Amino acid sequence: MISIDFNNGVIQVAPVAGAAATDAVGRLVFGLTFNEWFYVTAIIYSLVMTGLAIHKAVKGDKPKE
């Protein structure tokens, strides 16, 4: 949670309790941390988008006018 005091120029940031719970749950699935899951999903997303781009290039899809 973020608390901003504009009068005194103070910003207070408290960690979200859900982040610790997310990390604990993430470790239950294949033993990966939250940060490692981010990298896994980024790699999968990149591979899928590359595959779709190659498929469209080979198949020759043209946008409809």
C-alpha positions in Angstrom: 0.0 0.0 0.0 1.3 3.5 -0.8 0.6 6.5 1.4 1.5 9.9 0.0 1.6 13.0 2.1 1.8 16.0 -0.2 2.0 18.6 2.6 5.2 17.1 4.1 6.6 15.5 0.9 6.6 12.0 2.5 5.9 8.8 0.6 5.4 5.6 2.6 5.4 2.2 0.9 4.3 -1.0 2.7 4.8 -4.4 1.2 1.7 -6.1 0.0 1.0 -9.3 2.0 -0.2 -11.0 -1.1 3.3 -10.9 -2.6 4.7 -13.3 0.0 1.7 -15.6 -0.4 2.1 -15.5 -4.2 5.8 -16.5 -3.8 4.8 -19.4 -1.5 2.1 -20.7 -3.8 4.5 -20.3 -6.8 7.0 -22.6 -5.2 4.4 -25.3 -4.9 4.2 -25.6 -8.7 7.4 -27.1 -10.1 9.4 -25.4 -7.3 9.8 -22.1 -9.2 9.8 -18.7 -7.6 7.6 -15.8 -8.7 10.5 -14.2 -10.6 11.2 -17.5 -12.4 7.6 -17.9 -13.4 7.8 -14.4 -15.0 10.7 -15.6 -17.2 9.0 -18.8 -18.1 5.8 -17.0 -19.2 7.9 -14.4 -21.1 9.7 -17.1 -23.0 6.5 -19.0 -23.8 4.9 -15.8 -25.0 7.9 -15.0 -27.2 7.9 -18.5 -28.8 4.2 -18.4 -29.5 4.3 -15.0 -31.1 7.3 -16.0 -33.2 5.5 -19.1 -34.3 2.4 -17.1 -35.3 4.5 -14.6 -37.2 6.3 -17.4 -39.1 3.0 -19.2 -39.8 1.4 -16.0 -41.2 4.5 -15.3 -43.3 4.6 -18.8 -44.8 0.8 -19.1 -45.3 0.7 -15.7 -46.8 -2.2 -14.3 -44.9 -3.2 -10.9 -46.2 -5.3 -8.4 -44.3 -8.8 -8.0 -45.5 -9.6 -4.7 -47.2 
